C-alpha cells in the first residue's frame, strides 16, 4: 500500500529570515519529507542541520548540472549538509525536496535531496545525499544560510510519512 504524507508544520515567511526551523517533531512517522520553495535576498547557498548539531558529524555527496557544466563533490566531517550547491535566485523560486529516512530510529540518518532551479532560462538540477552520524531521533530540522536570508514569501513544509 502507498505511504501517507501528513503535514506536520508549514511556514510562509512574512519577512526575510536567515533560517527556517521545524522543532518538536514527533517520532510517530517512518520518514520525513521537507518541501521548500524559496528565493533569497542575496543569492547564497543553503544548508541543513538536525537537532542543532553544529559538530562535524555530517557527510555529503552532491551532483549538480546546469546544461553547461556538471560536477560532483563530497566530504566528510562537515558541520552541515549542503542543501543546495548553487545559489538560490533572488527572483526565480527554487524547488527543493528532502527525504529524511528512518529519522526516529537508532541508526545514522540519511537525507536525499533534490533541487530544481530555472536560472533565468538555463535550468539546473542538483541531487545530494547527506548523512548525519548520530543515533539520536531527529526532533528538529534547521535550514540556514551562512550569509544572506530567505526572502519574503519563501514557503517550507515538513511532512511525516506513515506506511499505510
Secondary structure, DSSP 8 states (H G I E B T S, - for coil): ---EEEEEEEEE-SS-BSEEEE-S--S-SSEEEEEEEE-BSS----EEEETT--SS-EEEEEEEE-SS-EEEEEEEEESSEES-SS---SSS-EEEEEEEETTTSSS-EEEEEEEEE-TTTS-EEEEEEEEE---S----EEEE-SS--B-TT-EEEEEEEE--
